[in-house]
């Protein structure tokens, strides 16, 4: 076997051992070394040169980048996820017929869709979805992300929050927790605009908390302007803190009429 390939293989085994024992600092250091070594393989993207070791080099490089994506989830580093995913993506799109498909492909593609949904990058979500083959929608990981996006767009937030209990892959939990926070923040923003106050029980129900303590902790961390007293959550304090902006209605009417007169002259 080629000495460089042997070196990468041995280093990758050390990486996987560290990954298994959750030693993420060691993983990060080894990953940096692996990425440098991979640059010496001519068969990798974007050149894709045919070499005697092409299949082995492409396969181990794809496995390394898949582990890099999963490591970024473990370390909760969304920037690293994006970088590593885009380095991995060519191995899914451009190596068909060269190396066997990876069992991690759809879980990771679904994970990326979930990341885009969490970051509210809906246009990119649909772009990535359209690039997938039609039969990909039958995969549980892809279907999970698609159903989440539909629920989110429909405002069916209860379905979004309950979906955490049925994630198709354990790596999805991190993004599901972020999505749950996004949903709760959206509900909270609507609630404080729609109501002066709510009973604690109603607030728990709307925000989908199972205990008073969870509600109190959420308010203490995210909405210190809210007030809990007499068995209710008061939003009025938040409303009073925001200055009311008066709309210059008469000025807007005069400007609109002026524009209309000028348009008549031009015509």
N, C-alpha and C positions, 0 to 999 in steps of 0.2 A: 504493500500500500504506500501511496505517496507520503513522504514525511510530514508535509504540511497538513494533509488530511488526518494523519495520525495525531498530530499535535492538537488540532481542533477537536477531534473526537474525544481525546483524553480530557481536555479542558472543559468540554461540554458535559462530560460525565461528572466532573467536580461541581459544575454549575447545578446540575439536576439534583445532586445529593444535597447541596446547600438549600436549594429550593424546597426540597421535601422536608427539611428540618426548619423551614421558615427563617433561615439565616439570610435575610434580604440584603444586608450590607455586603456580604461576600458575593452574593449573586450579582449585585450591581458592579462590583469590581471585576468579576470574571466576565460579565457581559461586555464591558468596555474592551477587554482584551480579545474576546471572541470576534467582535465587530472589526477590529483592526486586522485580525488574521483572515477574516472573510474577504477583505479587499484584495487578497493575493490570489483568489480563485478566479480565473478568466471566464469560467462558465456561468458566472452569476450575472444577474441583471446589472446594467442594461446591455452588456456586450453579448451574453449568451453564446460564447464561443464553444464549439464542440471539442471536447477533450476526452481522453480515456476515462477520466473520473467524473464526467459531467453529472451523471445520475446521483452518485454519492455526494458530490459537492452541493448540488441543488437541494437534495433531500435534507442534509444536515443544516444547511443555511436556513431553509424554511422552518425546520424544527427549532432552531435557535431563535428566530424572530417570533415564532409562536410563543415560545417561553418568555420572550421579552415583553410581549403584549400582556401575558398573564401576570408577569412580575409587576408591570405598571399598575394593574388592578389591585394587586396585593399591597402595593405601596401607596395606592390612592393618588397616583400621579397622572392626571389626564393629559398633560402636555407630552409626557413620555409615551403614553398610549397612542396618541395621534402620530407621533414620529415613527414609532415602531410598526404601527399598523400600515402606514404608507410604504415602509420598507418591505413589509411582508406581502402586501397586496399583489405585486407582480408574480409571486410564486403561485398565486391562485388563478391569475388571469392569463399568464403567458407560458406556463409550463405544462399545459394539457398535452398528453401524449408523450411527454418526456419522463415525468415522474408520476407515481401513483398519487391519487388525491389523498388529502390528509383528513383523518377523522375529526380534527379540530377546526376544519375550515368553516363549517356552518355555525358552530358555537361562537367562533371569533367574529364572523361576519354579522351575526345577530347581536353580539356584544357591541360592535361598532355602531350599528343602527340604534341601539339603546343609548349609547353615549351621545349621539347626535340629537336624539329626542330629549335627553336630560339638558343638553346645552341649548335647546330650542332652535336648532338648526334644521328646520323642517324641510326647507328646499333641498338641502344636501341629503337629508334622510331619503327623500323621494328619488333623488338622482342615483344614490347608491342602490336603492331598491330596484330601479329600472334596469340597472346593469346586471342584475342577477338573472339566471335562467328561470323560466316559468315554473319549473318543478321545484325550485328552491322554496317557493311559498308553502310547499307541503311539509317542509322541515319544521319541527317544533320550535327551534330557536328563532328562525326567521318569522314564523307565524306569531310567536309570542310578541316580538317587537312590533309587527304590523297591527296586531289587535290592541296593543298598548297605545300606539299612535292614534288609532281610530277612537278609542275611548277618551283619550286626552283632547282630541279635537271636538268631540261631541260634548265635552264637559262632564262625562260620566266618571267623575273622580273616584267614586266608590269602587268602580271596577279597576281603576289604576292602582289604588292602594291594596285591594285584595289580591291583585296579581302577584304580589311579593311572595305569597304563600305557595305559589305554583310555578316558580322559576324553573326553566328547563335545564339550567346549569348553575352550579354553585357560585361561579364567578359573577353571575348577574346580580347578586345580592347588593354589592356596592353601589351600582348604578340605580338599582331599584330604590335603595334608601335615599339617594339623592333626588330621584324622581318624586318620591313620597314627600320630601321636604318642599320641592317646587310646587306640588299640588296643594299642600297645606298652606303655603304662603299665598297661593292664588285664592284659595277659599277664604283665608283670613282677610285679604285685601277687599274681597267682595263683601264680606260680612260687616266690616267696620264702616263700609259705605252704605249698606242697606239697613243697618240697625243701630239704634242708640245703645242697646245692651241686649244681652241674651242670658238666660239662666245657665248655670254651670252645666246642667244636664244637656241642654240644647247645644251649648258650645262644644261639649264633648262629642255629641252626635254629629254635628256638622263637620268638625275637624277630625272626626274618626279616631278619638282617643278612648282607651278602655278604662282609664282611671282619672280621678281628680288630680293626682300627683303628676301624671303625664301632661295634663293641660297646664298646670301651674308651672312646670319646668319649661314648657314651650313658651309661655307668656314671658317668663323671667329671662329667657335667652333671646327671644325673637321680637317680642312686642312689649317692651318695658313701659310704653305709653298707655297700655291698657291697665284697667284697675279691677281687681276682684274684691267685691264686698257685698254683704247681704245675700250671699248665694247667687250672685250674678257676675257676669263679665261686662264691664262698661267700656264702650268704645268712644263715648262722647269726649273724653279727655283727649283722644287722638284727633278728633275732628276740630276741637277748639284750638289745638296747637298749630293748625294749618291756616294761614291767612286766606280770607275769602277774596278772590279777585273779581272786581266788578267789570262786567262786559260793557264796553263803550258802544251801546246799541245805536244811539243816534248818529255817532260818527261813522259807524259801519254802513248805516243806511244811506247817509249822504255820499259816502265814497262809492257805493254801488250805483246810485243814481247818476253820479258823475261819469262813471265808466260807461254806463248805458248810453248817455248822451253823446260821449265821444265816439262810441261804436256807430251810432246813427250817422254822425258826420262823416266817418270813414266810408260807410256804405253808400 
